[in-house]
Amino acid sequence: MLKIVEQEDEQALTFKLAGRLAGDWTPELERCWRLAVSAQQPATVNMDLTEVTFVDDAGKQLLMAMAGEQVKLIAADVQMTALVEQIARGLPSQENET
């Protein structure tokens, strides 16, 4: 099970997740994210993974796609922090190379 809570303020739209990002919950999170972003068009989107206990391969792919669309992934524990770092290493650099 995955709990998805949307929190919006003047600076960002944050999705607070709790539980397992796996199975049928992955497309549900994607649906919620895409609907909210298209409706609200926030300047910043955060995905708070501090209460996520497990992410399957499909969930990892979704998080990678989100990060590729400038969603900030927030983690606290060792497992999720390592996952976020792995995703960040897999994305092209945003800096201009000279």
C-alpha positions, 0 to 999 in steps of 0.5 A: 500500500502507498499513501499519497498526500499532495501539499501545495504552498506558494513555493511548491507542490509536494507529494508526501509518500508513505509505504511501498511504491510497487505494483499497482501503486506506481501507475496510480502515483504517476496518474496523480502526479501528471494530473496535479502538475497539468492542473496546477502548473507549479514552479517546483514539484517535490516527491517526499520519499522519507516514509517510503519503505520499498521501491520496485523496478517500475517505481524506480523507472517512474522516479527516474522519469520524474527526476528527468522532468525536474521533480526534486526527490527528497529522501532521509534514510540510507536506502532511499538516499542511495536510490535518489543518488543512483537516479541523480547519477543516471541523469544527464548533467544540467550544467553547461559543459564548456 
